[in-house]
Amino acid sequence: MPTRIVEGRKAPDFSLEDASGKQVSRPDFKGKDVIVYFYPKDDTPGCTKEACGFRDYWKELQKAGVVVLGVSADGAGSHQKFAAKYRLPFRFCPIPTARS
């Protein structure tokens, strides 16, 4: 059974590969506030607006020591294009697919 994510609570342990192929795990962010936002698809109107909102407040988020991770089912290449197109300065992680 998947672990339930609850706002304001310590995140469960996780390890993902980001869009650039680097490992991302919860211990990497010890002592930092982290915004993990899940969204349906890169480069769609609502998802783009949400991502650009984080971008527009990036300086303030950095000053506060906040890390932003965007997570969706899109692949690494899609995430890279999305980030480049809208100058998104934070990390994106594809959701790993189940393998048989």
Stockholm file with secondary structure:
# STOCKHOLM 1.0

chainA/1-100         MPTRIVEGRKAPDFSLEDASGKQVSRPDFKGKDVIVYFYPKDDTPGCTKEACGFRDYWKELQKAGVVVLGVSADGAGSHQKFAAKYRLPFRFCPIPTARS
#=GR chainA/1-100 SS CCCCCCTTSCCCCCEEECTTSCEEEGGGGTTSEEEEEECSCTTSHHHHHHHHHHHHTHHHHHHTTEEEEEEESSCHHHHHHHHHHHTCCSEEEECCCCCC
#=GC SS_cons         CCCCCCTTSCCCCCEEECTTSCEEEGGGGTTSEEEEEECSCTTSHHHHHHHHHHHHTHHHHHHTTEEEEEEESSCHHHHHHHHHHHTCCSEEEECCCCCC
//
